[in-house]
Each structure stands twice: as structure tokens, then as C-alpha cells.
Amino acid sequence: MNTKAFLLASITVIIWGSTFAAIRASLHGGYSAGHLVLVRYLIASGVFILYALWPGVKFRLPKKADLLRISILAFIGISIYHIGVTFGEQTVSAGTAGMLIGSAPVFIAIIAAFVLKERLGLYGWIGLAIGFTGITLITLGTAGGTAGPSLNISEGAFLVLMSAIASAVFFVFQKPLFSRYNPIELTAYFTWIGTIPFFIFFPGLFQEIQQATLEGHLSAIFVGIFPAAIGYVTWAIALSLGKASSVSSLLYIEPVIAIFVAWVWLQEVPSTLSVIGGSIAILGVLVVNGFGKYKSVVKKAA
């Protein structure tokens, strides 16, 4: 992975890692899950509209041949993903949601091997295995509560895990589109199209906005501008510069950041096992990026 891709992916993971606590803060601040996901993507859509209309910016419309693929990916990577995460966090803590999303690199590596013909070397697979072990320990440490470690998968956890799989599909299948669109254009298309299904939650929105707390509003604005708009652009640029499986291995750091931010912001104190798991997850990333070798059989998918 080149330095620019690594830096942009790292910035994205830091932004995304803080998202889970911000979502929980908005939910605690008076937003329902449906209204929150609509508000944040109305904000993100507005950011991209401003960019597209900015003087001097050349913004191309998608080609008709790509419109169906872009729409399907927007539905999977934006609509399904964010409904799963936001509704899942109604019953799952921010740290738990972060570590479940942290399982995405495993799915990405597997899908990329079939779709993009990316071949992960021995150390790459070892690194992914180490990282997944760390995620498992975070799961055990976070789910146990005061009774000690236990793996209690709730409906909310299943929704977040569904989001992890959706993100893996989204990241891998969007990569071939970078040969025809720049990352900002592509992210804008995904955002605008992916926002449309969220309008099902529109009834009652204005009444809820009036009743929400200041922290709820600020958190909603934050997740709309930074994770939903800026984060997706920096991630798209990183993906366009490197292998999908290599870049996505940095997602193992996301739950570590999620647990730390939730600890500081929401007073969700991580267990010793979660801290150990976070350290192992980081080790997995170092192994993948330090020793893992990727070989591409074909340069791009059709």
C-alpha cells in the first residue's frame, strides 16, 4: 500500500471510528434511528450538491451504462449499511457496533479474491486471522458486562453485522468504477441515490428536530458532514490508489477507536479483554501491511 493510500485510509478510519459514539449520542439526544439516518444523509447530500455547483468545479453525470451498478451499490453500501448500523445501535453499544463492523476486512479479502482476482499471500492471511482474533476478543470483552465475557448476539448485533457484509460488497464492487469516475463524483452519486430510500422516515421529522437536544443536533451534523461525506471521499480515494483488501485491512483499527471514543464521550468503559483484543487487531494490520503480499491476476474487473 502506498503512503498516500495509507494516510487517507487512516484518516477515514479515525473519522469512522468516532461515528458510533456520535450515533449513540444522537439517539440519546432525542433522534429516532430513522430520522437520524435521514438527517445525516440530507446533510451529506447537501455537501455534495454545494461541491458540484461550486464555481470552477467540473462535475460529470454518470453514464447510462453504469447507472444500474451505481444504484445497486448505493442501496447496499449506503441505504442498507446505515439502516443496519443506526437501528442496530438502538440496542448495541457504540464500542460493540465498532468491533462488529471491524469484521469487514475478512469479507472484503474473500470477495476481492473472487471479484478483483486479488491474491493474498501467506502473511496477509495470517494478518487477517490475527486481526479477526482481536475483533473476537473485543466482542467477548464488550458483550460480557459485569458478569464476565460472553457472546450474546442480539438483534441489534445482527443488524450491525449485516452492515459489515454490506460494506464489504460495496467497497469491492465500486473499485472498477474508479477507472471511469473520480472518487468525489462516485461518492456523490452513491450518497444522492442512497439517500432516496431514507425518505420513508420523513413523517414526523420536523417535530422530532424541535424536541431533540443540542448534543443530539451537533452529533447529527457531525455524522452528516464528516463520516458520511468527507470520510467516504477519503476512503474512495484510498481505494482508488491501492488494493481493496490491503486498504481495508486498516478497518481493524476502527473498533479500537470506536471503543476509545465511546469511553471518553459516553463513559462506556472498555474491559481488559477489549483492550487486549484492540492491541491484537492493530498487530494484524501491521502484519498485513508490513509482510502481506498481494498479487493481482487481472488489473481490473469488468
URCOR-V52870 format. One record per pair of residues at least 12 apart in sequence whose C-alpha atoms are under 10 Angstrom apart, sorted by the first residue. I is the first residue (numbers start at 1). J is the second residue. Records with the same first field share a line. If there is no record, write none. Layout:
I = J / J
This chain:
1 = 238 / 241 / 242 / 243 / 244 / 246 / 247 / 288 / 289 / 290 / 293 / 294
2 = 238 / 241 / 242 / 243 / 247 / 289
3 = 238 / 241 / 242
4 = 237 / 238 / 241 / 242
5 = 234 / 235 / 236 / 237 / 238 / 239 / 240 / 241 / 242 / 243 / 246 / 247
6 = 235 / 238 / 239 / 241 / 242 / 246 / 247 / 248 / 250 / 289
7 = 234 / 235 / 238
8 = 231 / 233 / 234 / 235 / 236 / 237 / 238 / 239 / 241 / 247
9 = 231 / 232 / 234 / 235 / 236 / 237 / 238 / 239 / 247 / 248 / 249 / 250 / 251
10 = 234 / 235 / 238 / 247 / 250 / 251 / 253 / 254
11 = 230 / 231 / 234 / 235
12 = 226 / 227 / 230 / 231 / 232 / 233 / 234 / 235 / 236 / 238 / 250 / 251 / 254
13 = 227 / 231 / 234 / 235 / 248 / 250 / 251 / 252 / 253 / 254 / 255 / 257 / 258
14 = 227 / 231 / 251 / 253 / 254 / 255 / 256 / 257 / 258 / 261
15 = 222 / 223 / 226 / 227 / 228 / 230 / 231 / 232 / 254 / 257 / 258
16 = 98 / 223 / 226 / 227 / 228 / 231 / 232 / 251 / 254 / 255 / 257 / 258
17 = 94 / 95 / 97 / 98 / 99 / 101 / 102 / 227 / 251 / 253 / 254 / 255 / 256 / 257 / 258 / 259 / 260 / 261 / 262
18 = 94 / 95 / 98 / 222 / 223 / 226 / 227 / 254 / 255 / 257 / 258 / 259 / 260 / 261 / 262 / 265
19 = 94 / 98 / 219 / 220 / 222 / 223 / 224 / 226 / 227 / 228 / 254 / 257 / 258 / 261 / 262
20 = 85 / 86 / 89 / 93 / 94 / 95 / 96 / 97 / 98 / 223 / 255 / 257 / 258 / 259 / 261 / 262
21 = 89 / 93 / 94 / 95 / 97 / 98 / 219 / 223 / 258 / 259 / 260 / 261 / 262 / 263 / 264 / 265 / 266 / 268
22 = 94 / 215 / 216 / 218 / 219 / 220 / 221 / 222 / 223 / 258 / 261 / 262 / 265 / 266
23 = 36 / 37 / 40 / 85 / 86 / 87 / 89 / 90 / 94 / 216 / 219 / 220 / 222 / 223
24 = 86 / 89 / 90 / 91 / 92 / 93 / 94 / 216 / 219 / 262 / 266
25 = 94 / 213 / 215 / 216 / 217 / 218 / 219 / 220 / 262 / 265 / 266
26 = 212 / 213 / 214 / 215 / 216 / 217 / 218 / 219 / 220 / 221 / 222 / 223
27 = 86 / 87 / 89 / 90 / 212 / 215 / 216 / 219 / 220
28 = 90 / 212 / 213 / 215 / 216
29 = 211 / 212 / 213 / 214 / 215 / 216 / 217 / 218 / 219 / 220
30 = 208 / 209 / 210 / 211 / 212 / 213 / 214 / 215 / 216 / 217
31 = 205 / 208 / 209 / 211 / 212 / 213 / 216 / 217 / 220
32 = 86 / 87 / 90 / 201 / 205 / 208 / 209 / 212
33 = 82 / 83 / 84 / 85 / 86 / 87 / 88 / 89 / 90 / 201
34 = 82 / 83 / 86 / 87 / 198 / 199 / 200 / 201 / 202 / 203 / 205
35 = 86 / 198 / 199 / 200 / 201 / 202 / 203 / 204 / 205 / 206 / 208 / 209 / 220
36 = 82 / 83 / 86 / 87 / 198 / 201 / 205 / 208 / 209 / 216 / 217 / 219 / 220 / 221 / 223 / 224
37 = 79 / 82 / 83 / 85 / 86 / 87 / 195 / 198 / 199 / 201 / 220 / 223 / 224
38 = 79 / 82 / 83 / 195 / 196 / 197 / 198 / 199 / 200 / 201 / 202 / 205 / 220 / 224
39 = 195 / 198 / 199 / 201 / 202 / 205 / 209 / 217 / 220 / 221 / 223 / 224
40 = 195 / 219 / 220 / 221 / 222 / 223 / 224 / 225 / 226 / 227 / 228 / 229
41 = 78 / 79 / 82 / 191 / 192 / 194 / 195 / 196 / 198 / 220 / 221 / 223 / 224 / 225 / 228 / 229
42 = 191 / 192 / 195 / 196 / 198 / 199 / 221 / 224 / 225
43 = 220 / 221 / 222 / 223 / 224 / 225 / 228 / 229
44 = 188 / 191 / 192 / 195 / 221 / 222 / 223 / 224 / 225 / 226 / 227 / 228 / 229 / 230
45 = 187 / 188 / 189 / 190 / 191 / 192 / 193 / 194 / 195 / 224 / 225 / 228 / 229
46 = 188 / 191 / 192 / 224 / 225 / 229
47 = 188 / 224 / 225 / 228 / 229 / 230
48 = 184 / 185 / 187 / 188 / 189 / 191 / 192 / 225 / 229 / 230
49 = 188 / 192
51 = 184 / 185 / 188
52 = 184 / 185 / 188
58 = 185
59 = 181 / 182 / 184 / 185 / 188
60 = 181 / 182 / 185 / 186
61 = 181 / 185 / 186 / 189
62 = 180 / 181 / 185 / 186 / 189
63 = 180 / 181
66 = 177 / 180
67 = 189
69 = 173 / 174 / 177
70 = 170 / 173 / 174 / 177 / 186 / 187 / 189 / 190 / 193 / 194
71 = 189 / 190 / 191 / 192 / 193 / 194
72 = 170 / 190 / 193 / 194
73 = 166 / 167 / 169 / 170 / 171 / 172 / 173 / 174 / 190 / 193 / 194
74 = 170 / 174 / 186 / 187 / 188 / 189 / 190 / 191 / 192 / 193 / 194 / 195 / 196
75 = 166 / 170 / 190 / 191 / 193 / 194 / 195 / 196 / 197
76 = 163 / 165 / 166 / 167 / 168 / 169 / 170 / 190 / 194
77 = 163 / 164 / 165 / 166 / 167 / 168 / 169 / 170 / 171 / 174 / 190 / 191 / 194
78 = 163 / 166 / 167 / 170 / 190 / 191 / 192 / 193 / 194 / 195 / 197 / 198 / 228
79 = 163 / 166 / 190 / 191 / 193 / 194 / 195 / 196 / 197 / 198
80 = 159 / 162 / 163 / 166 / 167 / 194 / 197 / 198
81 = 159 / 160 / 161 / 162 / 163 / 164 / 165 / 166 / 167 / 170 / 194
82 = 159 / 160 / 163 / 166 / 167 / 194 / 198 / 228
83 = 159 / 160 / 162 / 163 / 197 / 198
84 = 156 / 157 / 158 / 159 / 160 / 161 / 162 / 163 / 164 / 166
85 = 97 / 98 / 100 / 101 / 156 / 157 / 158 / 159 / 160 / 161 / 162 / 163 / 164
86 = 156 / 159 / 160 / 163
87 = 155 / 156 / 157 / 159 / 160
88 = 154 / 155 / 156 / 157 / 158 / 159 / 160 / 161 / 162 / 163
89 = 156 / 157 / 159 / 160
90 = 156
91 = 154 / 155 / 156 / 157
92 = 143 / 153 / 154 / 155 / 156 / 157 / 158 / 159 / 160
93 = 142 / 143 / 156 / 157 / 258 / 259 / 262 / 266 / 268
94 = 255 / 258 / 259 / 260 / 261 / 262 / 263 / 266 / 268
95 = 138 / 139 / 142 / 143 / 254 / 255 / 256 / 257 / 258 / 259 / 260 / 261 / 262 / 263 / 268 / 269 / 270 / 274
96 = 135 / 138 / 139 / 140 / 141 / 142 / 143 / 157 / 160 / 255 / 258 / 259 / 262 / 270 / 274
97 = 139 / 142 / 156 / 157 / 158 / 159 / 160 / 161 / 163 / 164 / 255 / 258 / 259
98 = 135 / 138 / 139 / 160 / 164 / 251 / 252 / 253 / 254 / 255 / 256 / 257 / 258 / 259 / 262
99 = 132 / 134 / 135 / 136 / 137 / 138 / 139 / 142 / 160 / 161 / 164 / 251 / 252 / 253 / 254 / 255 / 256 / 257 / 258 / 259 / 274 / 277 / 278 / 281
100 = 135 / 136 / 138 / 139 / 157 / 158 / 159 / 160 / 161 / 162 / 163 / 164 / 252 / 254 / 255
101 = 135 / 157 / 160 / 161 / 162 / 163 / 164 / 165 / 167 / 168 / 251 / 252 / 254 / 255
102 = 131 / 132 / 134 / 135 / 136 / 138 / 161 / 164 / 248 / 249 / 250 / 251 / 252 / 253 / 254 / 255 / 256 / 258 / 281
103 = 128 / 131 / 132 / 133 / 134 / 135 / 136 / 161 / 164 / 165 / 168 / 249 / 251 / 252 / 254 / 255
104 = 132 / 161 / 162 / 163 / 164 / 165 / 166 / 167 / 168 / 169 / 171 / 245 / 248 / 249 / 251 / 252
105 = 128 / 131 / 132 / 164 / 165 / 167 / 168 / 244 / 245 / 246 / 247 / 248 / 249 / 250 / 251 / 252
106 = 125 / 128 / 129 / 131 / 132 / 164 / 165 / 168 / 245 / 248 / 249 / 252
107 = 164 / 165 / 166 / 167 / 168 / 169 / 172 / 245 / 248
108 = 164 / 165 / 166 / 167 / 168 / 169 / 170 / 171 / 172 / 173 / 244 / 245 / 246 / 247 / 248 / 249
109 = 124 / 125 / 128 / 168 / 172 / 243 / 244 / 245 / 246 / 248 / 249
110 = 168 / 172 / 245
111 = 168 / 169 / 171 / 172 / 173 / 244 / 245
112 = 168 / 169 / 171 / 172 / 173 / 175 / 243 / 244 / 245 / 296
113 = 172 / 244 / 245 / 294 / 295 / 296 / 297
115 = 169 / 172 / 173 / 298 / 300 / 301 / 302
116 = 172 / 173 / 175 / 176 / 243 / 244 / 245 / 296 / 297 / 298 / 299 / 300 / 301 / 302
117 = 294 / 295 / 296 / 297 / 298 / 299 / 300 / 301
118 = 243 / 244 / 245 / 246 / 293 / 294 / 295 / 296 / 297 / 298 / 299 / 300
119 = 245 / 293 / 294 / 295 / 296 / 297
120 = 245 / 246 / 288 / 292 / 293 / 294 / 295 / 296
121 = 288 / 291 / 292 / 293 / 294 / 295
122 = 288 / 291 / 292 / 293 / 294
123 = 284 / 287 / 288 / 289 / 290 / 291 / 292 / 293 / 294
124 = 245 / 246 / 249 / 284 / 285 / 286 / 287 / 288 / 289 / 290 / 291 / 292 / 293 / 294
125 = 284 / 287 / 288 / 292 / 293
126 = 284 / 287 / 288 / 291 / 292
127 = 249 / 280 / 281 / 282 / 283 / 284 / 285 / 286 / 287 / 288 / 289 / 290 / 291 / 292
128 = 245 / 246 / 249 / 252 / 281 / 283 / 284 / 285 / 287 / 288 / 292
129 = 281 / 284 / 288
130 = 277 / 280 / 281 / 282 / 283 / 284 / 285 / 287 / 288
131 = 249 / 250 / 251 / 252 / 253 / 277 / 278 / 279 / 280 / 281 / 282 / 283 / 284 / 285 / 286 / 287 / 288
132 = 252 / 277 / 280 / 281 / 284
133 = 277 / 278 / 280 / 281 / 284
134 = 252 / 255 / 256 / 273 / 274 / 275 / 276 / 277 / 278 / 279 / 280 / 281 / 282 / 283 / 284
135 = 252 / 253 / 255 / 256 / 274 / 276 / 277 / 278 / 279 / 280 / 281 / 282
136 = 151 / 273 / 274 / 277 / 278 / 281
137 = 149 / 151 / 272 / 273 / 274 / 275 / 276 / 277 / 278 / 280 / 281
138 = 255 / 256 / 259 / 270 / 271 / 272 / 273 / 274 / 275 / 276 / 277 / 278 / 279 / 280 / 281
139 = 151 / 152 / 153 / 255 / 273 / 274 / 277
140 = 152 / 271 / 273 / 274 / 277
141 = 270 / 271 / 272 / 273 / 274 / 275 / 276 / 277
142 = 259 / 268 / 269 / 270 / 271 / 272 / 273 / 274 / 275
143 = 271 / 274
144 = 271 / 273
145 = 269 / 270 / 271
146 = 271
148 = 271 / 273
149 = 271 / 273 / 274
168 = 244 / 245 / 248
171 = 235 / 236 / 239 / 244 / 245 / 248
172 = 239 / 243 / 244 / 245 / 248
173 = 244 / 301
174 = 186 / 187 / 190 / 236 / 239 / 240 / 244
175 = 236 / 239 / 240 / 241 / 242 / 243 / 244 / 300 / 301
176 = 240 / 299 / 300 / 301 / 302
177 = 240 / 300 / 301 / 302
178 = 236 / 237 / 239 / 240 / 241 / 300
179 = 240 / 300
182 = 233 / 236 / 237 / 240
183 = 232 / 233 / 234 / 235 / 236 / 237 / 238 / 239 / 240
184 = 229 / 230 / 232 / 233 / 234 / 236 / 237
185 = 233
186 = 232 / 233 / 236
187 = 228 / 229 / 230 / 231 / 232 / 233 / 234 / 235 / 236 / 237
188 = 229 / 232 / 233
190 = 232
191 = 228 / 229 / 232
235 = 247 / 248
243 = 294 / 295 / 296
245 = 288 / 294
246 = 285 / 288 / 289 / 292 / 293 / 294
247 = 285 / 288 / 289
248 = 285
249 = 281 / 282 / 284 / 285 / 286 / 287 / 288 / 289
250 = 281 / 282 / 284 / 285 / 286 / 288 / 289
251 = 281 / 282 / 285
252 = 278 / 280 / 281 / 282 / 283 / 284 / 285
253 = 278 / 279 / 280 / 281 / 282 / 283 / 284 / 285
254 = 278 / 281 / 282
255 = 274 / 277 / 278 / 281
256 = 270 / 274 / 275 / 277 / 278 / 279 / 281 / 282
257 = 278
259 = 271 / 274 / 275 / 278
260 = 275
